Amino acid sequence: MDFALEKLKEYPVSKVCKTLEIKKTNYYYRKKHPLNKNFRKEEKKNVEKAFYENFGTYGRRRLRIYLKNHGIKMSENKISKILKELKLEARYKRNKIKNIHTSNNTKEYRAENKLNHLSKNERDQEIWSIDFTEEKIANKKIYICVTISINTRMIVGYTISKKNNSQVAIETIEKAINKYGIPTMISSDRGSPFVSKTYHDTLKEYKIIQSMSRPRKAVDNRYIETLFNSMKTEIGKTDHLKMDEYIRIVEYWIYYYNTQRLHSSIGYITPLSKYVKTQYSEEEKYDQIKKILTESEFVELNSK
């Protein structure tokens, strides 16, 4: 349309519209109501800034809500067109989720999928999911063990280690307990760290119900697997990093994920917002956020 108005204005309108397959009514409307170029530049600037502030991972839906939260109203359709014009595309992929089915030697410490049998009211209790993911840093394998709150998607504990075993899993859970209290249930897959006597006895000691995903049913562990997929996609390649660099990046990403990243499954709010909303009264929220975050994280969050 703009091309027709600017470059072909000396030609007959009927011929231009027929050649470009444009309705005459649309042509005359745009001619009478030209786009405000400066305003469009401002819109593009806002969309581009929001896109890069979120590491190129937000599509039109999250960008609309993110901009709205910052006092800028814009339709998804307009954002989509601007993204296309700027050649910006959210980098996100969904990998096939794997599930580990352990041998009969671990039968004594395996648990049923109790999570799937909970009622709606029972699911409102504090339930965590735990798992490991692997990365390669400086040609060496390292593991991240993460625990998240299923209802709020809050990352409540994590450990970066050279080992993938029950001791690391227990360390991650205990760090989370020290900060957030004891959950009702913890769900995991049937990987070796979670079918050990040590892990089983630790949950029993804390009186935590143990739940495990069914064999070859990856969907049962979807909460933590989706988190890992988001983390790996948004952080990007890591094999060129040094260990201390990688740790800093992961620490910042977890802070960003908990406090700034809008999560679609909890109504496009942050996990921290959902957590304090479900756990504390309005009067308690500020103090609890201050306890959860480090001093530097709290200062940064309040500067946003």
Secondary structure, 3 states (H helix, E strand, C coil): CHHHHHHCCCCCHHHHHHHHCCCHHHHHHHHHCCCCHHHHHHHHHHHHHHHHHCCCCCCHHHHHHHHHHCCCCCCHHHHHHHHHHCCCCCCCCCCCCCCCCCCHHHHHHCCCCCHHHCCHHHHCCCEEEEEEEEEEECCEEEEEEEEEECCCCCEEEEEEECCCCHHHHHHHHHHHHHHHCCCCEEEECCCHHHCCHHHHHHHHHCCCEEEECCCCCHHHHHHHHHHHHHHHHHHCCCCCCCHHHHHHHHHHHHHHHHHCCCEHHHCCECHHHHHHHHHCCHHHHHHHHHHHCCHHHHHHHHHC
